[in-house]
C-alpha cells in the first residue's frame, strides 16, 4: 500500500515542499508519494475527516497552523509553546501535531548568517513569527521589536515573548525608525512594503522567511546596502528534514538512514 503525504494550505501552488519531500522519498526508496492540496481554514476539518487510512502525514502552512490544534490527539512541547503546528502525523489513536519550524529557522539563521545577535526586529505577529521568536531566543536574542499592521492583534505573541523572558516592544509597521542586529520578515510574500516603511528599518542582517518570489523587496534593499541576506528556503529545507524523520523514519529525534545523502538530495531539489 502506498503511503500518502502532502502539504496543505492556501495559497499552495508556490510551495516547494513537494520537491523536498519527493527527493527524500526517492533516496530512501520507500513506497510513498507527496503532493500539494489547496485547503482553506474552514475546509480543513472536513478535509482531515475524509482522509483514508493510507494518508499518514501532512505539512501545514498558512493559514492552518492554528486551526489544526483542536483536532489533534496530542501536540509536542514546541507546538504548545508557540501555539503553532506545522506537521501532523497519523497514529493508531488519531492525529498528533509537531512544530518543526523553530528548529528550521534556528538552523537556517545559524548556517547562513552565523553571527550572534543581541537584538532583533520581527515583521508580523502570526504563527510563523511565534516560531521565529522561539528560534531567536534559542540563539540568545533577548530584546525584540515586533512590528505589525494592526497592534490590536498581538496579545498572543507578546505573551510568548514574556514567557521566553525577552524584552519585547510592539509597534506599527512603518510608523517609526527601528534599529536591531537582525531583521526577520515573516510577512507573506504578497505583503507590500512601501519605500518609507523599508527605509525605517535598519539591521546588520536580514532573514526573510519568504522565498517565492525571490529576491523579495527587503532582500533587494539589504543586498544593495551590502548586508548579508538569507531566504526562507533554508528554513523550509531544515524544517522539512525533521518532517521527513516523522513521516518516513522512526521519530523526530532519530536521524534517517543515510540522512546526509537525503539532505543533499533535498538541497539539490530546490537549488540550494
Buried (B, 14 or more C-beta within 10 A) or exposed (E): EEBBBBBBBBEBEEBBBBBBBBBBBBBBEBEBBBEBEEBBBEBBEEBBEEBEEEBBBBBBBBBBBBBBBEBBEEBBEBBBBBBBBBBBBBEEEEBBBBBBBBBBBBBBBBEBBEEEBEBBBBBBBBBBBBBBBBBBBBBEBBBBBBBBEEBEEBEBBBEBBEEBEBEBBBBEBBEEEBEBBBBBBBBBBEBEBEEEBBEBBEBBBBBBBBBBEBBBBBBEBBEEEEBBBBBBBBBBBBBBBBBBBBBBBEEBEEEBEEBEEBBBBBBEBBEB
